[in-house]
Amino acid sequence: MKKRISSLLLAALLLNSCSFNADKFIPEGLKVSPGHSTNSYTEKLNKYAINVSRDGVTFNDGSYITPEGEGAIILPKGFYYVSSDGGRILAANNHGEIMVLKSNGEELASTKLEAPLVSGVAYSHGIAYLLQGNRFGLYDPFQNKITYQKEFPGGDTVDTRLANPIVTNNFLALPTLDGKLILINMHTPSEPGVITVGKNKSYGNIIFAKTVGNSMILATPNRLLSIAPGQKRELNVKVADLTIKNGIIYLLTRDGKIEKLTTNLESIASRKFQYADFATVGYLNGKVYAFAKSGTLIVLDDNLQKYKLYSIGSARKYSYISGDYLYIDNKRVNLSALNYE
């Protein structure tokens, strides 16, 4: 399986109680039935997801969403969204074909690789990719040829949240299927460097990879890491989801915690909700949104002190925060209308 926020206006909320499974989710100290209704702020989607990844969701009509909002174009039939960089959109299909598109839909380059794409990014000098079978490489669209390719053994397990490559001024950082991070120098051809991130072969996929200043923040399902020049910090934690906003990490754990951390992984604030099966986190306009698969959305203030619970229905296939909206299966909820008071 494979694999992208805007300003918000606060609106008054109609406080209508709705049914809620208390056995699934019991916040500490709550004395009344939780789960305010979001019906007034929910709309049905006349489409369904065909591909869900860390950086986007593609729908059957060719439209797609990223963490920032709706995609700029309609993708060709059979193709799904992979990533964007510098105005370039990378798309792929299940047969190994990839293409790079402009934000107006014009095709810049296309080719067919040896196997279906797992992750990738189109940058100024070409395409960095990872294929099924744990093969990674570089494709030069200007010369229409693969300039580098290597295969690592193992790594058959693919998490749908597998991170795409990171592009910086000096290097490419490409996650593999066996929990490694491949560092490729952008200026000096040399054998790539390798950082082992995932310790468990079955659950070691890198599901999050972003740069913040001079640090790289990485996560597997069981570890959170911060790597900077001369420094490496890590936490052994069961990661459900995370996002980074304004240099701060907002982390959901699989044992029901919401953590606010610095990029050095130092704790700023923490709150635990018993039995919360967390899946998706977002940060919009000073508010933290934590969605549990069983159907509860928690809206918290930035200090994780005040919160309010909303019942919006369970997620059977996927949940994803894009722009102002939380997408769940065949509907989306306008988050800008929800508050913690």
Salt bridges, closest charged atoms under 4 A:
GLU28 OE2 - ARG271 NE 3.25
GLU43 OE2 - ARG332 NE 2.86
ASP55 OD2 - ARG4 NH1 2.16
ASP55 OD1 - LYS210 NZ 3.66
GLU70 OE2 - ARG332 NH1 3.25
ASP85 OD2 - ARG88 NH2 3.25
GLU106 OE1 - LYS102 NZ 3.38
GLU114 OE1 - ARG135 NH1 2.70
GLU151 OE1 - ARG135 NE 3.96
ASP159 OD1 - ARG161 NE 3.07
ASP178 OD2 - LYS180 NZ 2.92
GLU191 OE2 - LYS150 NZ 2.88
GLU234 OE2 - LYS199 NZ 3.89
GLU234 OE2 - ARG223 NH2 2.60
ASP241 OD1 - ARG54 NH1 2.97
ASP302 OD2 - LYS260 NZ 2.70
GLU341 OE2 - LYS306 NZ 2.80
